[in-house]
């Protein structure tokens, strides 16, 4: 095959004369023959490598013929050709050696030749170089070490993770235990004074409940049972001779809470009393407890406080100011009348017995006449005032705080005490009224050290009253906007669930009633509501995450603000009353959305939604209808003149003619509010409210029916409603979609009617407030000649007739 071949010549002599010496005396020998051997180098590379060892490249080179290249694959040898054919990229891995070195190591002199042979030929010296090849690299490169390394690393990693997690778990558990311990200590600290708390903890540490239980269960007599029940335990109680006890109560809370959801009631109480707790901490006042809307606190225990009366008076004043600030802020979220809530404070100083009443829920309690008298000081007080007894006032005067004190003009009858002289406190005031004086508050007001002139005082009071009224209206505007916004989110979520989008531009979402028709002509006997669609059942839960553009929200608030400005400053038919109606409507709708019915048989959310749809005649399945009802409550009395429709027709004949002398005020309210909504300034708001023009027209239909339903004195409308009621709820009434829609229409109209007079069905104080305002409005109209009869002559009978 042309691979390397080598010839070896060796002489054969006629005799072997070698005496073993190194001298030259050996007998001459004669060459009689020459042994010639031809070597094929490839055979020497066979069977030198084990199987599965492939790709070793050998370059054999001699000084005569040049290099030859072989590839050894296990026991086999492949001649690659003449020349150095190895891959130069493996030069750095090559190994080389020469045969001359082997001869030299064996003691053979490569320069000599057999003189007897006389073959005067030059020698060809061989060398060999060995290189790896691509095949060898591919055979020997493997991922096995990496895999083993990765697996070992993974084991270490998971082991480390487990240790870290375990450490974190232990740390978290310790932190939870510590947090609970801190919380428990904080709770105990808030319920008990520090000294009492330490005694409780010490008592618990020395004799645990488990030990007591064990003694009780193993006892034969009653002694251990008494121990377990706490009869033989040493009571934790003490007598504190110098204390001031305060009772505080939220004036108007009972009436306010009667028209609120439970969550709203707790938001108010938690916000107010947490603020009071912070003030108590500032003055080192100990809060004893809260009972309903009452707040009980004491100074002078457990550590004596020389100025306990002063500290308590300042605490009460700060709480009163904080209350005024908080209720105004909360009115935005909790609705009308929240800003009118105030505090009533009562204080009394004297000795107190205090200690821990053991039981299932151990409590720190105060006992004694001082506590009872302080409670009477609060109950006989008036809103936004701090009433104090003689003993408290004596302590304040002793410390030079006589300018805080003003004697109450009337005497107070205290149960068990008889008639008592009490005082009003104004801490930090420099009112220099003497304790024995009486007279009105205005005469004693001092402004920057100078007595205010009556005219200036009246002007300032008028300005303050106007400013307060405007601030309240702004809060009501914000609250109404938030209520409408919550319903608007549900409308958009419902639209998204159905896969609908706003396809009409803002300029196309405009509707004007035909010129030859009035609002009354649009009233329908039955409002058509959408059919049930299971896709919309998640809209309520998803409503909170719905995004509404800033422009739409800004336009909504501006719209409510303009509607508020359309209301006149009537005693009854004003924006505050409209807000009260809105709140009642919203509460009714929430009760409809969450009725008190048994849903235990429903298997899934879709079935629940379907049953609610049927139970509520489809009202809960259409957020647009709910929005329309709340919207109607907001606008139903805008531009009301404070007189009846009959008087309004006499005063404004053109307006009466425009509306055919029927439901004039109600129709006018709808037109004014709708005209405002259709203006270009509220384009983004309309796009958020209505996906299509058909939705807008359906919305208007609900608004027309609902607002016109507030006119309960129109005979024709009343006859329409009665006939519809008799038809729908008769025993022979047919079932079907029309009947369901008729029932829904009746429910919607009754909601607005009930909400419009909701004050007559709420707490007595709410009824008195709005009933008195309605009387004042009518009496003012009578005195102005805008009402024929004096309302005081028929008021009682009129109220009884209304309820009948």
VENHU-V307197 format. One line per field, one symbol per residue. ss: DSSP state (@ for helix, = for strand, . for the rest). psi: psi as a letter, one per 30 degrees, with the letter a starting at -180 (. if undefined). A space follows every 10 residues. Layout:
ss=???
psi=???
This chain:
ss=....====== ===....... .......... ========== @@@@...... .....===== ==...===== ===..===== ==.....@@@ @@@.====@@ @@@@@@.... .......... .....===== =..@@@@@@@ ...@@@@@@@ @@@@@@@@@@ @@@@@@@@@@ @@@@@@@@@@ @@@@@@@@@@ @..@@@@@@@ @@@@@@..@@ @@@@@@@@.. ..@@@@@@@. ......==== ========== =.@@@@@... .@@@@@@@@@ @@@@@@@@@@ @@@..===== =..======. .......@@@ @@@@@@@@@@ @@@@@@@@@@ @@@@...@@@ .========= =======... ..=====.@@ @@@@@@@@@. ....====.@ @@@@@@@@.. .@@@===... .===...=== ..===..... .......... .@@@.==..= =..@@@@@@@ @@@@@@@@@@ @@@@@@@@@@ @@@@@@@@@@ @@@@@@@... .....@@@.. ........@@ @@........ ...@@@@@@@ @@@@@....@ @@@@@@@@@@ @@@@@@.... ....@@@@@@ @@@@@@@@@@ @@@....... ....@@@@@@ @@@@@..... ..@@@@@@@@ @@@@@..... ....@@@@@@ @.@@@@@@.. ...@@@@@@@ @@@@@@@..@ @@@@@@@@@. ..@@@@@@@@ @@@@@@@@.. ....@@@@@@ @@@@@@@@.. ......@@@@ @@@@@@@@@@ @@@@@@.@@@ @..@@@@@@@ @@@@@@@@@@ @@@....... @@@.@@@@@@ @@@.
psi=gglkkkkkkk lklflijjff lglgglkklk jflkjkkkkj fefffkgfkl lgjlgkkkjk klfefalkkl kkjbflkkkf lkljgljffg efglklllfe eeeeffgkjf flljefehii klkjkklkkk llleeeeeef klfeeeeeee eeeeeeeeee eeeeeeeeee eeeeeeeeee eeeeeeeeef fkleeeeeee eeeeefjlee eeeeeeefkf afeeeeeefg egkkkjllkj fjlkkkkkkj kgeeeeffgl leeeeeeeee eefeeeeeee eeghkkkelk jcgkkklklg lfkkjeheee eeeeeeeeee eeeeeeeeef feffalfeff kllkkkkkka lkkkakjlae ikkklkllfe eeeeeeeefg alkgljklle eeeeeeeegg hfffkkkkel lkjkkffakk kllkkikfkg jgklefllll eeffkkjhfk kkkeeeeeee eeeeeeeeee eeeeeeeeee eeeeeeeeee eeeeeeefgl ljfkleffik kkkkfgllee ffkkekkjll lkkffgfgee ffefgkkkle eeeeeeeeee eeeeffklhl eeiaeeeeee eeeeeeeeee eefililjgf fkeleeeeee eeeeeghfef fifeeeeeee eeeegfgkgk fglleeeeee eieeeeeegg hkheeeeeee eeeeeeeflf fheeeeeeek eleeeeeeee eeeeeeefff igfjeeeeee eeeeeeeegl egkllaeeee eeeeeeeeee eeeeefgfff galeeeeeee eeeeeeeeee eefgggkekj fffgeeeeee eee.
